[in-house]
Amino acid sequence: MAAKHVLITGGASGIGFGMAQGFANEGYCVTLSDINKEALESAVASLKETHNTEVYGLELDVTHSAQIASAPSRVVKPVDVLINNAGIQFVSALEAFPEEKWRLIIDILLTGPAMLTKAFLPGMYAQGFGRIINVGSIHSLVASPYKSAYVSAKHGILGFSKTIALESADHDVTINTLCPSYVKTPLVENQIAAQARNHNISEEEVINNIMLKPMPKKAFIALNELADTALFLCSPSAKNITAQAITIDGGWTAH
């Protein structure tokens, strides 16, 4: 039986690369996509060195309509699993938030996943199988100050997923959103520094008094936790799990 093929956006680092490692461990054919060509080539080479599976790279800007539309014809084989992970962050009070930055965050975190799903859904329908996993956030469920664009986009991805779950219900296709609290990635490291500047406090205080304060378990989420959850959503046992926000938050939303 041929290995299933997973495409992971923003796959050159952070959560995306952690996901790639988890899927490669299980023998999936993995295509990493990223806007950063050098980082992408390095990530592909690294994954090939450590895993005995097919690994490919796809240079992709998730804000570029033509690149998205051509993506199904540029991958080496039909995609069984699409992981919408690419993301950015910008922290600012709304009155100082640059409009172009606000629009860019929505474009990358919400419009990009929607258009990529649109591009790959017909192939999933044709082959009779598809799994779409959006990397959301605890901020798909709750809000934090100074993150208006990010929180709006992450809330939006839940509504999008519910809609596509209804539209795809006649097929063996599911769409779900992972909602982790903070994962120690370069994106979060940048958030820590930005919040320290905004609040005029130390980075350690940001971690303990802002990021981990609402989380009873007081710990960052590990990359393998996300990868293993995504793999479960791709398993036969999860074929009727769709339209769900899978919350991995150490108890944050229990309050």
SELOMAR-148393 format. One line per 2 residues: number of its first residue (from 1); their letters; for each residue y, z, x of N, C-alpha, C. Coordinates in Angstrom, 2 decimals, m for minus. Layout:
REM residues N
NUM = A = Y/Z/X/Y/Z/X/Y/Z/X | ...
This chain:
REM residues 255
1 = MA = m1.20/0.00/0.85/0.00/0.00/0.00/1.24/0.00/0.88 | 2.15/m0.92/0.60/3.36/m1.03/1.42/4.24/0.19/1.26
3 = AK = 4.88/0.58/2.35/5.77/1.74/2.32/6.98/1.43/1.43 | 7.41/2.41/0.67/8.62/2.24/m0.13/9.84/2.19/0.79
5 = HV = 10.88/1.54/0.29/12.08/1.27/1.08/13.26/2.06/0.52 | 13.88/2.87/1.36/15.05/3.65/0.96/16.29/3.15/1.69
7 = LI = 17.38/2.99/0.95/18.69/2.64/1.51/19.60/3.85/1.35 | 20.19/4.28/2.46/21.03/5.48/2.47/22.42/5.11/2.96
9 = TG = 23.43/5.27/2.11/24.79/4.98/2.54/25.35/6.18/3.31 | 26.29/5.89/4.20/26.80/6.96/5.07/25.67/7.56/5.89
11 = GA = 24.76/6.70/6.32/23.52/7.18/6.93/23.57/7.45/8.42 | 24.72/7.23/9.05/24.77/7.35/10.51/24.93/8.78/11.00
13 = SG = 25.26/9.70/10.08/25.47/11.08/10.52/25.31/12.02/9.33 | 25.40/13.31/9.61/25.46/14.32/8.56/24.31/14.29/7.59
15 = IG = 24.62/14.47/6.31/23.59/14.51/5.27/22.80/13.21/5.23 | 23.49/12.08/5.38/22.80/10.79/5.32/21.72/10.66/6.37
17 = FG = 22.05/11.04/7.60/21.06/10.94/8.68/19.95/11.98/8.48 | 20.30/13.16/7.97/19.28/14.16/7.65/18.32/13.65/6.59
19 = MA = 18.84/12.97/5.59/18.00/12.34/4.57/17.08/11.30/5.21 | 17.64/10.49/6.09/16.86/9.45/6.75/15.70/10.04/7.53
21 = QG = 15.93/11.13/8.22/14.86/11.79/8.96/13.76/12.26/8.03 | 14.14/12.85/6.91/13.15/13.33/5.96/12.32/12.21/5.38
23 = FA = 12.94/11.11/5.00/12.20/9.99/4.42/11.34/9.30/5.48 | 11.87/9.19/6.70/11.08/8.59/7.78/9.85/9.44/8.08
25 = NE = 9.98/10.76/7.99/8.83/11.64/8.20/7.70/11.35/7.23 | 8.07/10.88/6.04/7.07/10.59/5.00/6.64/9.12/5.00
27 = GY = 7.04/8.37/6.03/6.57/7.00/6.17/7.35/5.95/5.42 | 8.48/6.30/4.86/9.31/5.30/4.17/9.88/4.31/5.17
29 = CV = 10.06/3.08/4.73/10.92/2.14/5.44/12.35/2.56/5.14 | 13.17/2.71/6.19/14.50/3.28/6.04/15.56/2.27/6.47
31 = TL = 16.53/2.02/5.60/17.73/1.28/5.99/18.92/2.21/5.91 | 19.58/2.39/7.04/20.81/3.17/7.10/21.98/2.22/6.92
33 = SD = 22.94/2.60/6.11/24.17/1.81/6.04/25.34/2.71/6.40 | 26.34/2.10/7.01/27.53/2.85/7.40/28.65/1.86/7.68
35 = IN = 29.88/2.35/7.61/31.03/1.51/7.93/31.27/1.46/9.44 | 30.79/2.48/10.14/31.00/2.60/11.59/29.84/1.92/12.33
37 = KE = 30.09/0.73/12.87/29.03/m0.08/13.46/28.37/0.61/14.65 | 29.18/1.18/15.54/28.62/1.83/16.74/27.78/3.04/16.36
39 = AL = 28.28/3.87/15.45/27.52/5.04/15.01/26.24/4.61/14.31 | 26.31/3.53/13.56/25.13/3.01/12.85/24.06/2.56/13.83
41 = ES = 24.47/1.80/14.84/23.50/1.31/15.83/22.85/2.48/16.57 | 23.64/3.49/16.89/23.12/4.67/17.58/22.12/5.43/16.70
43 = AV = 22.46/5.57/15.42/21.58/6.29/14.50/20.26/5.56/14.29 | 20.33/4.24/14.15/19.11/3.44/13.98/18.22/3.58/15.21
45 = AS = 18.82/3.48/16.38/18.04/3.60/17.63/17.41/4.99/17.74 | 18.17/6.01/17.39/17.66/7.38/17.45/16.48/7.59/16.52
47 = LK = 16.59/7.07/15.30/15.51/7.24/14.32/14.26/6.46/14.74 | 14.46/5.28/15.31/13.32/4.50/15.79/12.58/5.20/16.92
49 = ET = 13.33/5.90/17.76/12.72/6.60/18.90/11.83/7.75/18.45 | 12.19/8.36/17.36/11.50/9.59/16.95/10.53/9.42/15.79
51 = HN = 10.50/8.24/15.17/9.64/8.05/14.00/8.91/6.72/14.07 | 7.68/6.74/13.68/6.85/5.53/13.68/6.91/4.87/12.32
53 = TE = 8.08/4.33/12.01/8.27/3.65/10.74/9.33/2.57/10.92 | 9.46/1.69/9.93/10.48/0.64/10.00/11.86/1.25/9.75
55 = VY = 12.80/0.93/10.62/14.18/1.42/10.49/15.14/0.25/10.70 | 16.10/0.12/9.81/17.06/m0.97/9.89/18.48/m0.43/9.67
57 = GL = 19.45/m1.22/10.07/20.84/m0.87/9.86/21.53/m1.93/9.02 | 22.47/m1.50/8.19/23.25/m2.41/7.35/24.71/m1.96/7.42
59 = EL = 25.53/m2.76/8.05/26.96/m2.44/8.10/27.54/m2.65/6.71 | 28.13/m1.60/6.15/28.57/m1.67/4.75/29.78/m0.78/4.51
61 = DV = 30.81/m1.38/3.94/32.00/m0.66/3.49/31.86/m0.53/1.97 | 31.67/0.70/1.47/31.40/0.89/0.05/32.63/0.70/m0.82
63 = TH = 33.78/0.38/m0.21/34.98/0.04/m0.99/35.18/m1.48/m1.04 | 34.29/m2.23/m0.43/34.47/m3.68/m0.30/33.55/m4.39/m1.30
65 = SA = 34.13/m4.98/m2.32/33.35/m5.56/m3.41/32.37/m6.62/m2.95 | 32.80/m7.52/m2.07/31.93/m8.60/m1.61/30.75/m8.07/m0.80
67 = QI = 31.02/m7.07/0.03/29.92/m6.48/0.82/28.90/m5.80/m0.08 | 29.39/m5.12/m1.11/28.46/m4.48/m2.06/27.64/m5.52/m2.79
69 = AS = 28.29/m6.55/m3.30/27.59/m7.58/m4.07/26.52/m8.28/m3.25 | 26.78/m8.45/m1.94/25.82/m9.16/m1.09/24.75/m8.25/m0.50
71 = AP = 24.88/m6.93/m0.69/23.95/m5.99/m0.06/22.49/m6.25/m0.42 | 22.14/m6.53/m1.69/20.72/m6.78/m1.99/20.13/m7.97/m1.24
73 = SR = 20.95/m8.93/m0.90/20.45/m10.09/m0.15/20.48/m9.88/1.36 | 21.14/m8.79/1.80/21.24/m8.52/3.24/20.24/m7.48/3.73
75 = VV = 19.54/m6.81/2.82/18.50/m5.88/3.25/17.20/m6.64/3.48 | 16.31/m6.04/4.29/15.11/m6.76/4.72/14.07/m6.90/3.62
77 = KP = 14.11/m6.02/2.64/13.15/m6.07/1.53/13.76/m5.35/0.33 | 13.20/m5.54/m0.86/13.76/m4.87/m2.04/13.85/m3.36/m1.86
79 = VD = 14.89/m2.79/m2.41/15.14/m1.36/m2.28/14.48/m0.61/m3.44 | 13.66/0.37/m3.10/13.02/1.22/m4.11/13.85/2.45/m4.42
81 = VL = 14.51/2.98/m3.38/15.28/4.22/m3.51/16.68/3.97/m2.94 | 17.69/4.21/m3.76/19.09/4.11/m3.31/19.68/5.51/m3.27
83 = IN = 20.15/5.91/m2.10/20.81/7.21/m1.96/22.29/6.98/m1.68 | 23.11/7.29/m2.67/24.56/7.14/m2.56/25.12/8.40/m1.91
85 = NA = 25.38/8.33/m0.61/25.77/9.50/0.15/27.14/9.37/0.82 | 27.61/8.16/1.05/28.85/7.97/1.81/29.99/8.78/1.20
87 = GI = 30.78/9.42/2.06/31.87/10.22/1.52/32.92/10.56/2.56 | 34.08/10.95/2.06/35.15/11.48/2.90/35.75/12.68/2.17
89 = QF = 36.63/13.39/2.84/37.31/14.52/2.24/38.75/14.53/2.71 | 39.62/15.04/1.87/41.00/15.27/2.25/41.48/16.48/1.47
91 = VS = 42.07/17.44/2.16/42.45/18.71/1.55/43.97/18.82/1.52 | 44.51/18.97/0.31/45.96/19.08/0.17/46.30/19.52/m1.25
93 = AL = 47.38/20.26/m1.39/47.93/20.51/m2.71/48.32/19.17/m3.34 | 48.20/19.07/m4.66/48.43/17.78/m5.32/49.82/17.22/m5.04
95 = EA = 50.84/18.09/m5.01/52.21/17.59/m4.85/52.43/16.95/m3.48 | 51.53/17.25/m2.52/51.65/16.65/m1.19/50.52/15.65/m0.91
97 = FP = 49.71/15.37/m1.93/48.53/14.51/m1.75/48.97/13.05/m1.73 | 48.75/12.31/m0.63/49.13/10.90/m0.60/48.34/10.10/m1.65
99 = EE = 49.04/9.30/m2.43/48.37/8.55/m3.49/47.27/7.65/m2.94 | 47.53/6.99/m1.80/46.51/6.08/m1.27/45.25/6.83/m0.85
101 = KW = 45.42/8.08/m0.38/44.26/8.88/m0.01/43.48/9.31/m1.25 | 44.19/9.67/m2.30/43.56/10.05/m3.57/42.71/8.90/m4.10
103 = RL = 43.30/7.71/m4.12/42.58/6.54/m4.62/41.38/6.19/m3.74 | 41.53/6.35/m2.43/40.44/6.03/m1.52/39.24/6.95/m1.75
105 = II = 39.50/8.24/m1.95/38.41/9.18/m2.20/37.65/8.80/m3.47 | 38.37/8.47/m4.53/37.71/8.06/m5.78/36.91/6.78/m5.55
107 = DI = 37.46/5.87/m4.78/36.81/4.59/m4.51/35.49/4.80/m3.75 | 35.50/5.65/m2.75/34.30/5.86/m1.93/33.27/6.72/m2.66
109 = LL = 33.72/7.78/m3.32/32.80/8.76/m3.88/32.31/8.43/m5.30 | 33.06/7.60/m6.02/32.68/7.31/m7.40/32.50/5.82/m7.68
111 = TG = 33.52/5.03/m7.36/33.41/3.60/m7.64/32.34/2.95/m6.75 | 32.28/3.33/m5.48/31.28/2.77/m4.57/29.86/2.99/m5.07
113 = PA = 29.46/4.23/m5.37/28.12/4.46/m5.92/27.85/3.68/m7.21 | 28.86/3.58/m8.07/28.67/2.83/m9.32/28.40/1.36/m9.04
115 = ML = 29.18/0.77/m8.14/29.02/m0.65/m7.87/27.73/m0.95/m7.08 | 27.34/m0.03/m6.20/26.07/m0.21/m5.50/24.90/m0.10/m6.47
117 = TK = 24.98/0.85/m7.39/23.95/0.97/m8.41/23.89/m0.31/m9.24 | 25.04/m0.82/m9.61/25.10/m2.09/m10.35/24.42/m3.21/m9.58
119 = AF = 24.63/m3.24/m8.27/24.07/m4.31/m7.44/22.56/m4.21/m7.33 | 22.02/m2.99/m7.24/20.59/m2.84/m6.98/19.73/m2.62/m8.23
121 = LP = 20.35/m2.28/m9.36/19.56/m2.05/m10.57/18.73/m3.25/m11.01 | 19.26/m4.47/m11.01/18.44/m5.60/m11.46/17.15/m5.74/m10.65
123 = GM = 17.22/m5.53/m9.33/16.02/m5.60/m8.51/15.03/m4.50/m8.85 | 15.53/m3.30/m9.13/14.65/m2.20/m9.52/13.96/m2.50/m10.84
125 = YA = 14.72/m3.05/m11.79/14.12/m3.44/m13.06/13.03/m4.49/m12.85 | 13.33/m5.48/m12.02/12.39/m6.58/m11.79/11.09/m6.11/m11.14
127 = QG = 11.18/m5.14/m10.21/9.99/m4.66/m9.53/9.30/m3.52/m10.27 | 9.94/m3.02/m11.33/9.31/m2.00/m12.15/9.37/m0.60/m11.58
129 = FG = 10.30/m0.35/m10.66/10.43/0.98/m10.06/11.79/1.12/m9.41 | 12.38/2.28/m9.57/13.63/2.56/m8.88/14.00/4.03/m8.97
131 = RI = 14.52/4.54/m7.89/15.02/5.92/m7.86/16.42/5.89/m7.25 | 17.39/6.43/m7.97/18.77/6.50/m7.49/19.14/7.96/m7.37
133 = IN = 19.58/8.34/m6.18/19.94/9.73/m5.92/21.37/9.75/m5.39 | 22.23/10.40/m6.14/23.62/10.56/m5.71/23.77/11.90/m5.01
135 = VG = 24.41/11.89/m3.87/24.72/13.14/m3.20/26.04/13.64/m3.75 | 25.92/14.58/m4.68/27.10/15.19/m5.26/27.50/16.40/m4.45
137 = SI = 27.79/17.49/m5.13/28.30/18.68/m4.46/28.34/19.82/m5.45 | 28.44/21.03/m4.94/28.75/22.15/m5.82/30.04/21.85/m6.58
139 = HS = 30.88/21.01/m5.97/32.13/20.62/m6.62/31.95/19.54/m7.68 | 30.69/19.17/m7.96/30.39/18.42/m9.17/30.38/19.35/m10.38
141 = LV = 30.30/20.66/m10.11/30.13/21.65/m11.17/31.26/22.65/m11.27 | 31.88/22.97/m10.14/32.99/23.92/m10.11/34.13/23.30/m9.31
143 = AS = 35.27/23.95/m9.36/36.45/23.42/m8.65/36.89/24.38/m7.55 | 37.62/23.84/m6.59/38.29/24.62/m5.56/39.70/24.06/m5.40
145 = PY = 40.66/24.88/m5.07/42.02/24.35/m4.89/42.11/23.41/m3.70 | 43.10/22.52/m3.76/43.43/21.57/m2.69/42.42/20.42/m2.54
147 = KS = 41.53/20.25/m3.52/40.51/19.19/m3.43/40.48/18.38/m4.73 | 41.64/18.07/m5.27/41.68/17.46/m6.60/40.95/16.13/m6.67
149 = AY = 41.10/15.27/m5.67/40.43/13.97/m5.70/38.93/14.12/m5.54 | 38.52/14.94/m4.58/37.10/15.15/m4.31/36.39/15.76/m5.52
151 = VS = 36.98/16.80/m6.10/36.37/17.46/m7.26/36.31/16.49/m8.44 | 37.34/15.71/m8.64/37.35/14.73/m9.74/36.23/13.70/m9.56
153 = AK = 36.09/13.19/m8.35/35.05/12.19/m8.08/33.66/12.78/m8.25 | 33.46/13.99/m7.72/32.14/14.61/m7.79/31.77/15.02/m9.22
155 = HG = 32.75/15.43/m10.02/32.48/15.64/m11.44/32.14/14.30/m12.11 | 32.87/13.27/m11.74/32.66/11.96/m12.35/31.27/11.39/m12.13
157 = IL = 30.69/11.67/m10.96/29.37/11.10/m10.65/28.31/11.64/m11.59 | 28.51/12.85/m12.12/27.55/13.39/m13.10/27.60/12.61/m14.40
159 = GF = 28.80/12.33/m14.87/28.93/11.54/m16.09/28.38/10.13/m15.90 | 28.65/9.56/m14.75/28.11/8.23/m14.45/26.59/8.25/m14.47
161 = SK = 25.99/9.24/m13.83/24.53/9.32/m13.75/23.90/9.48/m15.13 | 24.51/10.30/m15.97/23.98/10.48/m17.33/24.00/9.16/m18.09
163 = TI = 25.07/8.41/m17.93/25.19/7.12/m18.63/24.13/6.13/m18.16 | 23.95/6.02/m16.84/22.96/5.07/m16.32/21.54/5.52/m16.65
165 = AL = 21.31/6.82/m16.73/19.99/7.31/m17.14/19.66/6.81/m18.55 | 20.64/6.80/m19.44/20.41/6.30/m20.79/20.19/4.79/m20.78
167 = ES = 20.99/4.09/m19.97/20.87/2.63/m19.94/19.55/2.17/m19.31 | 18.98/2.99/m18.41/17.77/2.58/m17.69/16.51/3.23/m18.24
169 = AD = 16.60/3.88/m19.39/15.49/4.69/m19.90/14.24/3.87/m20.23 | 14.40/2.59/m20.48/13.25/1.75/m20.81/12.49/1.29/m19.56
171 = HD = 12.94/1.69/m18.39/12.33/1.28/m17.13/11.87/2.52/m16.35 | 11.03/2.28/m15.35/10.62/3.38/m14.46/11.70/3.54/m13.39
173 = VT = 12.87/3.91/m13.86/14.04/4.11/m13.00/14.66/5.46/m13.38 | 14.96/6.27/m12.38/15.65/7.53/m12.64/16.91/7.61/m11.78
175 = IN = 17.85/8.41/m12.25/19.08/8.63/m11.48/19.46/10.11/m11.60 | 19.60/10.76/m10.47/19.90/12.18/m10.43/20.95/12.45/m9.35
177 = TL = 21.55/13.63/m9.42/22.59/14.01/m8.47/22.25/15.34/m7.83 | 22.23/15.36/m6.51/22.04/16.61/m5.77/23.39/17.31/m5.65
179 = CP = 23.41/18.59/m5.95/24.66/19.35/m5.94/24.53/20.55/m5.01 | 24.64/20.33/m3.70/24.55/21.45/m2.77/25.89/22.14/m2.59
181 = SY = 25.83/23.43/m2.28/27.02/24.08/m1.75/27.15/23.63/m0.30 | 27.93/24.30/0.50/28.33/23.74/1.80/27.14/23.50/2.74
183 = VK = 27.11/22.30/3.29/26.14/21.91/4.31/26.92/21.75/5.61 | 26.44/22.29/6.69/27.19/22.26/7.96/27.08/20.87/8.58
185 = TP = 28.01/20.03/8.23/28.08/18.65/8.71/29.46/18.44/9.33 | 29.68/17.30/10.02/31.02/17.01/10.54/32.10/17.03/9.46
187 = LV = 31.76/16.56/8.24/32.72/16.57/7.15/33.16/18.00/6.81 | 32.19/18.91/6.76/32.51/20.31/6.45/33.25/20.98/7.61
189 = EN = 32.87/20.63/8.83/33.60/21.17/9.99/35.08/20.80/9.90 | 35.36/19.57/9.48/36.76/19.14/9.32/37.44/19.90/8.19
191 = QI = 36.69/20.18/7.11/37.24/20.96/6.00/37.61/22.36/6.45 | 36.75/22.96/7.27/37.01/24.31/7.77/38.33/24.34/8.54
193 = AA = 38.51/23.36/9.42/39.74/23.30/10.21/40.95/23.07/9.31 | 40.81/22.18/8.32/41.93/21.87/7.42/42.31/23.09/6.58
195 = QA = 41.31/23.79/6.07/41.60/24.96/5.24/42.22/26.09/6.08 | 41.77/26.20/7.32/42.38/27.20/8.22/43.87/26.93/8.38
197 = RN = 44.22/25.65/8.54/45.63/25.28/8.66/46.39/25.56/7.36 | 45.79/25.16/6.22/46.47/25.32/4.94/46.72/26.78/4.59
199 = HN = 45.75/27.64/4.92/45.84/29.06/4.55/46.39/29.93/5.68 | 46.59/29.29/6.86/47.07/30.02/8.03/46.15/31.21/8.37
201 = IS = 44.84/30.93/8.40/43.84/31.93/8.75/42.88/31.32/9.76 | 41.98/32.12/10.32/41.02/31.62/11.30/39.91/30.83/10.61
203 = EE = 39.23/30.01/11.40/38.11/29.24/10.85/36.98/30.17/10.40 | 36.77/31.26/11.12/35.74/32.23/10.71/36.07/32.83/9.34
205 = EV = 37.35/33.08/9.12/37.77/33.61/7.81/37.57/32.57/6.71 | 37.79/31.29/7.02/37.53/30.24/6.04/36.05/30.26/5.64
207 = IN = 35.16/30.34/6.64/33.73/30.34/6.37/33.33/31.55/5.52 | 33.74/32.73/5.94/33.27/33.96/5.29/33.99/34.29/3.99
209 = NI = 35.29/33.99/3.95/36.10/34.44/2.82/36.38/33.36/1.79 | 36.12/32.10/2.16/36.35/31.01/1.21/35.05/30.27/0.92
211 = ML = 34.43/29.70/1.95/33.27/28.84/1.72/32.04/29.60/1.22 | 31.68/30.66/1.92/30.45/31.36/1.57/30.66/32.54/0.62
213 = KP = 31.90/32.88/0.35/32.18/34.04/m0.51/31.55/33.92/m1.90 | 31.59/32.73/m2.57/31.02/32.66/m3.92/29.49/32.57/m3.93
215 = MP = 28.87/32.48/m2.77/27.44/32.19/m2.66/26.67/33.47/m2.34 | 25.91/34.00/m3.29/25.19/35.26/m3.04/24.32/35.24/m1.80
217 = KK = 23.71/34.12/m1.47/22.84/34.06/m0.30/23.60/33.93/1.02 | 24.90/33.64/0.97/25.77/33.63/2.15/25.22/32.76/3.29
219 = AF = 24.84/31.54/2.96/24.26/30.66/3.98/24.61/29.21/3.67 | 24.79/28.42/4.73/24.93/26.98/4.56/23.59/26.38/4.16
221 = IA = 23.62/25.30/3.40/22.41/24.60/2.99/21.93/23.74/4.16 | 20.61/23.75/4.42/20.03/22.98/5.52/19.76/21.54/5.08
223 = LN = 19.84/20.63/6.05/19.62/19.22/5.75/18.23/18.96/5.18 | 17.22/19.67/5.68/15.86/19.42/5.19/15.70/19.85/3.74
225 = EL = 16.52/20.82/3.28/16.45/21.21/1.88/16.84/20.04/0.98 | 17.87/19.31/1.38/18.31/18.15/0.61/17.29/17.02/0.68
227 = AD = 16.79/16.75/1.87/15.82/15.67/2.04/14.56/15.95/1.24 | 14.06/17.17/1.30/12.83/17.50/0.58/13.02/17.43/m0.93
229 = TA = 14.19/17.82/m1.41/14.47/17.71/m2.84/14.54/16.26/m3.27 | 15.19/15.43/m2.45/15.26/14.00/m2.75/13.87/13.37/m2.76
231 = LF = 13.04/13.74/m1.81/11.68/13.22/m1.78/10.90/13.60/m3.02 | 11.07/14.83/m3.48/10.40/15.23/m4.72/10.86/14.36/m5.89
233 = LC = 12.16/14.06/m5.95/12.67/13.24/m7.06/12.10/11.82/m7.03 | 11.58/11.41/m5.87/10.97/10.09/m5.74/9.47/10.11/m5.98
235 = SP = 8.92/11.27/m6.21/7.46/11.42/m6.37/7.05/11.15/m7.81 | 5.76/10.84/m8.04/5.27/10.63/m9.41/5.52/11.83/m10.32
237 = SA = 5.50/13.02/m9.76/5.69/14.22/m10.58/7.09/14.30/m11.18 | 8.04/13.53/m10.63/9.43/13.59/m11.10/9.84/12.38/m11.92
239 = KN = 8.86/11.63/m12.41/9.20/10.36/m13.07/10.02/10.55/m14.35 | 9.98/11.73/m14.94/10.78/11.98/m16.14/11.96/12.92/m15.88
241 = IT = 12.26/13.14/m14.62/13.47/13.88/m14.27/14.58/12.88/m14.03 | 15.51/12.80/m14.94/16.61/11.85/m14.81/17.85/12.43/m15.48
243 = AQ = 19.03/11.99/m15.03/20.32/12.45/m15.55/20.61/13.90/m15.18 | 19.91/14.43/m14.19/20.04/15.85/m13.87/20.95/16.12/m12.67
245 = AI = 21.62/17.25/m12.73/22.34/17.78/m11.57/21.43/18.84/m10.94 | 20.86/18.52/m9.80/19.95/19.43/m9.11/20.79/20.32/m8.20
247 = TI = 20.94/21.57/m8.59/21.88/22.46/m7.92/21.19/23.27/m6.84 | 21.69/23.15/m5.62/21.15/23.87/m4.46/22.31/24.67/m3.89
249 = DG = 22.52/25.86/m4.45/23.79/26.53/m4.19/23.66/28.01/m3.83 | 22.45/28.49/m3.59/22.29/29.88/m3.21/22.83/30.87/m4.22
251 = GW = 22.85/30.45/m5.50/23.29/31.34/m6.55/24.75/31.26/m6.93 | 25.51/30.33/m6.32/26.95/30.21/m6.57/27.25/30.15/m8.07
253 = TA = 26.54/29.26/m8.78/26.85/29.03/m10.21/26.21/30.05/m11.13 | 25.59/31.09/m10.56/25.06/32.18/m11.40/26.16/33.09/m11.93
255 = H = 27.33/33.03/m11.31/28.43/33.91/m11.72/28.91/33.56/m13.13
